[in-house]
């Protein structure tokens, strides 16, 4: 019986600072006779939007620029050779059908789909390298440990951290935030101290601070939003004081797409000797990140929103913050020695990693980071921004559709309402056409309440989405609005 071939896991142990692979130039592909030709696969197949049966000739509201203008600005091949089709060919699930239609995955804010490189790495790890780490002297233990620590190095490089020692693995953003609250917050916060939390935050960046404030008699202070969905910077500056111990902020909002001026906010907070935690869950897949330039004292993200497996994430802790961190969970891996008289602890980051970690998750995260790094990150960001511009203009042609939030800086997240239809019905209708969007409060109830809403629908995009998929989304919404 022959052993099936598995990918070479040691190929993941690549040299630091790997440069993105340059993709070959896109080759024109013939288009169907009834639509104009395009210059690259994965780009729009129509210059305008498909008309829904029974729709009026002049949709309202009228956008300030036409979808055609936005389409013309959408790069067919972004600088650095990136095209969405390059990414799509690696992601198997994007080629399945749902309810008889090709899948259109627009729920990337909830989770991203996984490239075959990640899937194969997980299979190869369990098929050829499964072992516990750090404590074994045998070959497979060494190999697994090398992969795990290579993952730590890859995360440090991804975030621009000074050292892998600044990276601790966690289950995801939520656990990372709770870890900071319990390991740092409990040892620092005193009665009367304040934690500034913008209204746009995800519940996982609100509730842990409420729990900690109740325990320590500190106070959570909300930072209001502008009508556009941006953090009110004047109010933020006014709220900072000597009582402020911590400012928490998302680098990109999961419900409004807002990208706040984090570096400026952090610099202002540091003038008051306050610390800054940045929630990067929605940012790492969409933009290059440099935690040192941001001025982040803590930075957290989830792997599953970065094309990696669920159940793995990372916490960055700035070097100056480590001394104040205390053990949160006790057990193996986070100790140096144990006796009934005295226990001594391992140094950071192992102090924060009690028990057996999610080793295969780290292997998958390493593969995901390498996959993402194979593209020019600036080119990906430029493509996603252009796609969002096109989507905003295209969705504005649907009568009764209102996009929530209009921040000047944002990622490709469009949360919307459709007059006469509740968000759950909208999501169900779109699902019948194979289009996956999210509906509900998006774990950001204060942000929606800012607009007088309890729920909304959300289309969130990633590097493998195309303007053709935007067209399908809009066509389906127009059919729904027309009562088809």
Protein Blocks (a to p, Z undefined) as FASTA:
>chain_A
ZZdddddfklmmccehiacddddddddddddfkbccdfbehiafbfbdcddehiafbdcd
ddfbdfklmmmmpcfbdghhiafklmmmmmmklmcceehiacddfklmmoccddfklmmm
mmmmmmmmgccehjacbfklmmmmmmmmmmmmmmmmmnopabfklpccdfblklmmmmmm
mmmmmmmpcghiacdddfkbcfklmmmmmmmmmmnopacddddddfkopacfklmmmmpc
fklmbdcddfbdfklopacdfklmmmmmmmnopacdddfklmmmmoccdfklnopabdcd
dfklnopaehiacddddfklmmmpccfbgcehiafbdcfkbccddddfklmmgcjddfkl
mmmmmmmmmmmmmpcfklmmmmmmmmmmmmmmmmmmpghiacehjafbdcdddddddehi
afklmmmmmmmnopacdedjhopaklmmmnopabdcdddddfkbcfklmmmmmmmmmmmm
noZZ
